[in-house]
Amino acid sequence: MPLTRQELEACESCVSSSVGSCIQVMPNHTLTETGEISGFCFRSGGSEKASVIPMSKNCFGMTAIYECASGKHSNAYISIMNNLAETQARLQTLIAELESGEKDLNFECMHDWTSSMNVRDQRAWSDGMPVKMGIYHCFMRTNAQNEREHKVFIVVSGNCRHASEELYNLWLDARDDITVAQFMECGEVAWLRQATLRWLNRVAWKIMDALKLSSHTVVEDKEAVGRKVYMLMPTTYTVYNDMCLIMHANQFLMTNNATLLHSTSSGVIFDCFASEGFWIFHGARDTSSHKIFGAEFRANKDCYAFPTKTVCYHMLYACRHSQTQVTFARSAKTETKKTTVCMYAADKSKFTGVMFPDSSFIAELEKLGFSNNNGITNLMPIVMYCSDE
């Protein structure tokens, strides 16, 4: 879809401060309520001033999914559906617990950089609220392609708001005095990326524990001394607001609502909308490892990124093709159906609707490295919480 005049102006403002920078607009490009472009991959040289970076306060936003195990005599989906109201109540209790946390994750928690032996946090922190979390299920083919399996997953999505704002402020203070490469070499950048995934893993364990499910649990090895914290290991995850420095090419990459293809682990997680759930675009089939959503997507010089979220329409950015629009008419905090419960942070949606990914959108994704032959898995919500719609 061609850019609107406002989108073109927003893109030009992103690259106006440097002749060596460029921006690749993704098929899910849109304007936010504040008039900023969303859905892009930004490129510049590592020797440029850090002020050229179109920095946001939502650095390293991620979506991670965790497969739940079903035993010989129990099925995770059946146990949830038999007690759907109780599952909803337990998730609401967990939401209240996460919202009451007093120790936000921030740079004070970072481990002591003066000692290479100390990798533990200097201060304990409480798990804050993600933007989306819940229990999802799907029917998907096995690697052998000879049958479909019914699987249940925990999904957690969001970014560490407080620490992300601190990194943004750090960039504001230093952007005119350091290069892009020097900014990316700051310990805070690497730490925040790792800490965000640790946070999602910890929230996922709390969901599993609250709902009496089972998954691959490990002890958090970087938690502050004196505490024992558990977390889950993700089946796969996608970083939807990412940035990195390619050392050998001295090239800086930054994405917004897109993931860097060279950093994917197994497929790409695509956030449709709350009641639709998540789509996972599979990579090439991999029968030699545990990657149930296929191998990594391949990046090339013309394509570094892949979209991770649908287009959200609002009063300042209307839909131009109504046949692909899903209109929002929600007026309550909870939508309850026979098989799905969606809990929202706000009574009324801040968006008028979203784009449903149709065949023309999938065709655009095929130009970015996806093959329709590899398949798409739809993670459908059972019980979930959402605060970004």
QUIVEN-V267438 format. One record per helix or strand of 3 or more residues. SS is the DSSP state (A for helix, B for strand). FROM is the first residue (numbers start at 1). LEN is the number of residues. If there is no record, write none. Layout:
BEGIN
ss: (SS SS)
from: (FROM FROM)
len: (LEN LEN)
END
This chain:
BEGIN
ss: (A B B A B A A A B B A A A B B B B A B B A B B B B A B B B B A A B)
from: (5 22 37 50 62 76 84 107 132 148 161 180 187 217 230 236 243 247 251 258 261 268 277 305 312 322 325 334 341 353 359 372 376)
len: (11 10 9 3 7 6 16 3 10 11 14 5 24 3 3 4 4 3 6 3 3 6 5 3 3 3 3 3 4 3 8 3 11)
END
